[in-house]
Structures are given as C-alpha cells and as structure tokens.
Amino acid sequence: MLPVVFNAGMAATGDMAASIDMVMRVVKSIAVPLIAGFIICDVFVMVAWIGMVLKGRLPVRKIALICNPVVIALIGQLMNMIMEGLDSGFESFGWLTLYLVCAMKLVGKDEK
C-alpha cells in the first residue's frame, strides 16, 4: 500500500519530498491498528501455540514450536539477509504450517 501512495504522490506532484511526506502521514494514521493487529493476531497466537505444545495439549513433538507465524517470519527475515526478497510469504507459510500440524494431529486423534 505504501509504494502505491508514494507513486501516486510522485505522479501528482513530481516532488520526492512531498511524496515521502504523504507516505509518512499514511504510516502515522495506520501504525496503531497495524501494531495492535500484529499483537492480537500473531503474538497471541504464538504464545498460545507454544503454551499448547509445551503443556502437551496437542500431541506433537517439541520441534513443532517453530510452526507458528512469528518464528517462521523471523526465519524469513534471516533469509532476507542472505538475499533481499527471500522473505516473501514466510509469515503465511507459518500460518499454513500451524494449521496443517493442528489439522493432521486433531483429525488423526478422532480416528483412533
């Protein structure tokens, strides 16, 4: 979204400083909801996932602790340090692995 705001500012004004100012105003207006959403959706899920795995609520090995969006996003950031752009989709991959591990273990539990 922010690159779109920057490009629109450049197209409208042709001034880099004005375009950057437009982006910063948008960032200031969406920063609080984005941070709150990150904490509620990602951090709370990470804490719950780690707690359920450590307490044995889910029948998975401890290695499944890495199957959460925040940890895999951090792994993605390490990949980004190796080569810019390698982190694309890592947080989504974290959600996918979390849901797949839960689904496989919980569905398999009912069949026994």
N, C-alpha and C positions, 0 to 999 in steps of 0.2 A: 504494500500500500504506500509506503513512504517513497519508493522510487517513482511511483505514479505522481505523487504530489510534487516531487522535485521536477520531474519532466514537465508537468503542467505549468509550474512556475517559470521554468526556463522558456517554454513556448509562449507564455503570456507576457513575460517581462524581458527576457533575454539577459537578465542580471543574475549572476550566480549568488551574490549575497542575499538578494531578495528571495530567491528560490530556497536557499538554506534556511532563511528566517521562516518561510512558510512551513518547511518540514519541521522545524523546531517547535512552532506553535501547535502543529498537529500532534507531535510527540508529547508535549505537555498536556494536551487535552485527553490523550488516551493512555497515559502512563499508569495512572492509578487503577483503572479497570483491568489493564493487561497484567499488572503485578498481582492484583487480587485474584484474577482468573488463574494465573500460574500457581499461586499458593494453594488455592482451593482444588484445582483440577490435577495438578501434578505433584506438588509436595505432599498433600494429604494422602493421595493415592500411594505415593512411595512409602510413606510412614506406615500406612495400613498394610501394604503388601509385605514389607519387611517384618512387621509385627506378626502377621498371619503365618508367614513362613517359619519364623523363629519359634513361635509358640506351637507349631505343629497343627494349625487349623487346616492347612492344606497339605495333602500327602505328597510333598515334593522335597527334593534334596536341597540343601543349603545353597547350591550353585544357582538355584532359581532366583536368588536375591538380585541377580543382575537383570532379571527380566522385568524391568519397570522403566517407564519413560525417562525419568531423570537420570538414572545411571547410564542408560544407553545413549541419551543425549550427550552426556559427558564423554562417553566413548567416541561419539560423533565429533565432538569438539577436538579430541585428540587426533582423529582422522583429518580434521580440517587443518590442524597444524602441520601435518605431513604434506597435504596438498589442498589448496583452497578449493572448496566446493564439494569435498568428500563427505561433509556432514549432512548433505541433503537427505531428508527423510528419516534420519536416525530416531527422532522422538516418536514419529509414527510407528517405526519398527519396534520401539519399546512398548507402545500400547499394544501392538499386534502380538508380540511375544507374551506379554502379560495375559491377554485374553486367551490366547491359544493354550498356554500352560494351564490356566484355570479350567478352560472348557475340557481339555483332554483328561485332566485329573478328576474333575467333578462328574463328567459323563461316565467315565470308566468306573467310578466309585459306585454308581447306581446299578451297574450291570452285575455286580458280584453278589 
